[in-house]
């Protein structure tokens, strides 16, 4: 079976984590949430050193045949992109967000995404 290496990005609340979890579960893919690499768990939280995150991303893509990585951090996405075979951009129009700002609507989740294959 061909390796699937999927990179998902979009704004906060666009459904990246939900889509990544579903893809990981249904396709038996390793899953990496870039939130876990971006921040030091402290009070207040602070960004991790980029080199430490780069090493973690490199280790993840080397250790897993097929995977999905999701996040909204340009610096970290750029590190994962060269390894990707598919890129998904969740493009949720601002009008589709709930008034509460707590996330996307079901309609937006079902029809607002762009997928690109990455030829090698």
KOLROKOL-219918 format. One record per residue (C-alpha): x, y, z; residue in three letters; residue number from 1. Coordinates in steps of 0.2 Angstrom, whole numbers, plus 5000, padded with zeros to 4 digits. Layout:
<sites>
<site <X, Y, Z>, "ALA", NUM>
...
</sites>
This chain:
<sites>
<site <5000, 5000, 5000>, "UNK", 1>
<site <5007, 5017, 4995>, "UNK", 2>
<site <5011, 5028, 5010>, "UNK", 3>
<site <4999, 5043, 5014>, "UNK", 4>
<site <5008, 5058, 5021>, "UNK", 5>
<site <4994, 5071, 5024>, "UNK", 6>
<site <4997, 5089, 5030>, "UNK", 7>
<site <4982, 5098, 5035>, "UNK", 8>
<site <4982, 5117, 5039>, "UNK", 9>
<site <4969, 5131, 5041>, "UNK", 10>
<site <4964, 5144, 5054>, "UNK", 11>
<site <4960, 5140, 5072>, "UNK", 12>
<site <4942, 5132, 5073>, "UNK", 13>
<site <4942, 5126, 5055>, "UNK", 14>
<site <4941, 5108, 5059>, "UNK", 15>
<site <4959, 5102, 5057>, "UNK", 16>
<site <4960, 5092, 5072>, "UNK", 17>
<site <4943, 5083, 5069>, "UNK", 18>
<site <4948, 5079, 5051>, "UNK", 19>
<site <4965, 5073, 5056>, "UNK", 20>
<site <4958, 5062, 5070>, "UNK", 21>
<site <4945, 5054, 5057>, "UNK", 22>
<site <4958, 5052, 5044>, "UNK", 23>
<site <4970, 5044, 5056>, "UNK", 24>
<site <4957, 5032, 5063>, "UNK", 25>
<site <4949, 5027, 5046>, "UNK", 26>
<site <4966, 5025, 5037>, "UNK", 27>
<site <4977, 5019, 5052>, "UNK", 28>
<site <4988, 5034, 5050>, "UNK", 29>
<site <5000, 5041, 5064>, "UNK", 30>
<site <4994, 5058, 5070>, "UNK", 31>
<site <5004, 5073, 5075>, "UNK", 32>
<site <4995, 5089, 5081>, "UNK", 33>
<site <5008, 5103, 5079>, "UNK", 34>
<site <5000, 5111, 5095>, "UNK", 35>
<site <5009, 5098, 5105>, "UNK", 36>
<site <5026, 5103, 5097>, "UNK", 37>
<site <5023, 5122, 5097>, "UNK", 38>
<site <5022, 5126, 5115>, "UNK", 39>
<site <5031, 5123, 5131>, "UNK", 40>
<site <5018, 5119, 5144>, "UNK", 41>
<site <5021, 5133, 5157>, "UNK", 42>
<site <5011, 5147, 5164>, "UNK", 43>
<site <5010, 5157, 5154>, "UNK", 44>
<site <5013, 5145, 5139>, "UNK", 45>
<site <5028, 5150, 5128>, "UNK", 46>
<site <5034, 5144, 5111>, "UNK", 47>
<site <5047, 5130, 5110>, "UNK", 48>
<site <5063, 5132, 5101>, "UNK", 49>
<site <5061, 5129, 5083>, "UNK", 50>
<site <5076, 5117, 5082>, "UNK", 51>
<site <5068, 5106, 5095>, "UNK", 52>
<site <5052, 5106, 5085>, "UNK", 53>
<site <5061, 5102, 5069>, "UNK", 54>
<site <5069, 5087, 5077>, "UNK", 55>
<site <5053, 5081, 5083>, "UNK", 56>
<site <5044, 5083, 5066>, "UNK", 57>
<site <5059, 5074, 5058>, "UNK", 58>
<site <5058, 5060, 5070>, "UNK", 59>
<site <5040, 5058, 5067>, "UNK", 60>
<site <5041, 5057, 5048>, "UNK", 61>
<site <5055, 5045, 5049>, "UNK", 62>
<site <5047, 5034, 5062>, "UNK", 63>
<site <5030, 5032, 5053>, "UNK", 64>
<site <5027, 5025, 5036>, "UNK", 65>
<site <5010, 5034, 5034>, "UNK", 66>
<site <5004, 5049, 5044>, "UNK", 67>
<site <4993, 5065, 5046>, "UNK", 68>
<site <5000, 5081, 5053>, "UNK", 69>
<site <4989, 5096, 5057>, "UNK", 70>
<site <4992, 5113, 5063>, "UNK", 71>
<site <4992, 5132, 5059>, "UNK", 72>
<site <5010, 5136, 5063>, "UNK", 73>
<site <5018, 5142, 5047>, "UNK", 74>
<site <5036, 5138, 5053>, "UNK", 75>
<site <5032, 5121, 5058>, "UNK", 76>
<site <5021, 5117, 5042>, "UNK", 77>
<site <5036, 5122, 5032>, "UNK", 78>
<site <5046, 5109, 5040>, "UNK", 79>
<site <5033, 5095, 5037>, "UNK", 80>
<site <5028, 5100, 5019>, "UNK", 81>
<site <5043, 5093, 5010>, "UNK", 82>
<site <5038, 5075, 5017>, "UNK", 83>
<site <5020, 5077, 5012>, "UNK", 84>
<site <5011, 5067, 4998>, "UNK", 85>
<site <4994, 5077, 5001>, "UNK", 86>
<site <4990, 5094, 5007>, "UNK", 87>
<site <4973, 5099, 5014>, "UNK", 88>
<site <4969, 5117, 5017>, "UNK", 89>
<site <4953, 5120, 5027>, "UNK", 90>
<site <4946, 5136, 5020>, "UNK", 91>
<site <4931, 5140, 5030>, "UNK", 92>
<site <4923, 5157, 5026>, "UNK", 93>
<site <4921, 5169, 5041>, "UNK", 94>
<site <4902, 5169, 5038>, "UNK", 95>
<site <4901, 5150, 5042>, "UNK", 96>
<site <4909, 5153, 5059>, "UNK", 97>
<site <4896, 5152, 5074>, "UNK", 98>
<site <4893, 5169, 5082>, "UNK", 99>
<site <4900, 5162, 5098>, "UNK", 100>
<site <4917, 5160, 5089>, "UNK", 101>
<site <4919, 5143, 5096>, "UNK", 102>
<site <4921, 5134, 5079>, "UNK", 103>
<site <4914, 5129, 5062>, "UNK", 104>
<site <4896, 5125, 5057>, "UNK", 105>
<site <4892, 5107, 5051>, "UNK", 106>
<site <4889, 5114, 5033>, "UNK", 107>
<site <4906, 5123, 5033>, "UNK", 108>
<site <4914, 5107, 5038>, "UNK", 109>
<site <4906, 5097, 5025>, "UNK", 110>
<site <4910, 5107, 5009>, "UNK", 111>
<site <4925, 5119, 5012>, "UNK", 112>
<site <4942, 5111, 5009>, "UNK", 113>
<site <4955, 5110, 4996>, "UNK", 114>
<site <4966, 5095, 4993>, "UNK", 115>
<site <4982, 5095, 4983>, "UNK", 116>
<site <4993, 5081, 4978>, "UNK", 117>
<site <5012, 5083, 4980>, "UNK", 118>
<site <5021, 5075, 4965>, "UNK", 119>
<site <5038, 5069, 4970>, "UNK", 120>
</sites>
